[in-house]
Amino acid sequence: MEDYRSNPVRFCCEVIGMISNLVASLILMWYSPNPPMFIAYIFFLIATCFLMYGAYSRKSFGFTAMYLVYLGIDGIGFIKTML
């Protein structure tokens, strides 16, 4: 709870990001072997944006860089899914 008291916006963003990742993973699991990638990528992109904000606000270079890479990977996958 100390994390929430110190920065409630970041805490909420990180929780939303984690839940979005879980939803995307559950979509992949439930609809395997042919999941609706368009929907899964939307949740992955939402999660990446929220978690990247959390990492940036913590001044964590490593996690911010990792989420930038994830944003690129998921963005490319999302675009390829739409084409």
C-alpha positions as CSV (number, residue, x, y, z in Angstrom):
1,M,0.0,0.0,0.0
2,E,3.0,2.3,0.4
3,D,3.3,2.3,-3.4
4,Y,-0.3,3.5,-3.8
5,R,0.2,6.2,-1.2
6,S,3.4,7.5,-2.8
7,N,2.0,7.7,-6.3
8,P,-1.6,6.5,-6.8
9,V,-1.7,7.3,-10.6
10,R,1.4,5.1,-11.2
11,F,0.0,2.4,-9.1
12,C,-3.3,2.4,-11.0
13,C,-1.5,2.4,-14.3
14,E,0.6,-0.6,-13.3
15,V,-2.4,-2.5,-12.1
16,I,-4.3,-1.7,-15.3
17,G,-1.2,-2.8,-17.3
18,M,-1.0,-6.1,-15.5
19,I,-4.7,-6.9,-15.9
20,S,-4.5,-6.0,-19.6
21,N,-1.6,-8.4,-20.0
22,L,-3.5,-11.1,-18.2
23,V,-6.6,-10.6,-20.4
24,A,-4.5,-10.8,-23.6
25,S,-2.9,-14.0,-22.4
26,L,-6.3,-15.5,-21.4
27,I,-7.6,-14.6,-24.9
28,L,-4.7,-16.5,-26.4
29,M,-5.2,-19.5,-24.2
30,W,-9.0,-19.7,-24.5
31,Y,-9.1,-19.4,-28.3
32,S,-6.0,-21.4,-29.1
33,P,-5.0,-22.5,-31.7
34,N,-6.6,-19.7,-33.7
35,P,-7.0,-16.7,-31.3
36,P,-8.4,-13.3,-32.4
37,M,-5.0,-11.6,-32.6
38,F,-6.6,-8.2,-33.3
39,I,-8.2,-8.2,-29.9
40,A,-5.2,-9.7,-28.1
41,Y,-2.9,-7.1,-29.6
42,I,-5.2,-4.3,-28.4
43,F,-4.8,-5.5,-24.8
44,F,-1.0,-6.1,-25.2
45,L,-0.7,-2.5,-26.5
46,I,-2.8,-1.0,-23.7
47,A,-0.7,-3.0,-21.2
48,T,2.6,-1.8,-22.7
49,C,1.6,1.8,-22.6
50,F,0.5,1.7,-19.0
51,L,3.4,-0.3,-17.8
52,M,5.9,1.9,-19.8
53,Y,4.4,5.0,-18.0
54,G,5.0,3.2,-14.7
55,A,8.6,2.3,-15.5
56,Y,9.3,5.8,-16.8
57,S,7.8,7.4,-13.7
58,R,10.1,5.2,-11.6
59,K,13.0,6.3,-13.6
60,S,13.8,2.7,-14.6
61,F,15.8,2.9,-17.8
62,G,15.8,-0.9,-18.3
63,F,12.1,-1.4,-18.0
64,T,11.3,1.7,-20.0
65,A,13.6,0.4,-22.8
66,M,12.0,-3.1,-22.6
67,Y,8.5,-1.7,-22.9
68,L,9.6,0.5,-25.8
69,V,10.7,-2.7,-27.5
70,Y,7.5,-4.5,-26.6
71,L,5.6,-1.5,-28.0
72,G,7.5,-1.9,-31.3
73,I,6.9,-5.7,-31.5
74,D,3.2,-5.5,-30.6
75,G,2.7,-2.5,-32.9
76,I,4.2,-4.3,-35.8
77,G,2.2,-7.4,-35.0
78,F,-1.0,-5.3,-34.7
79,I,-0.4,-3.7,-38.1
80,K,0.3,-7.0,-39.7
81,T,-2.9,-8.4,-38.3
82,M,-4.9,-5.6,-39.8
83,L,-3.3,-6.0,-43.3
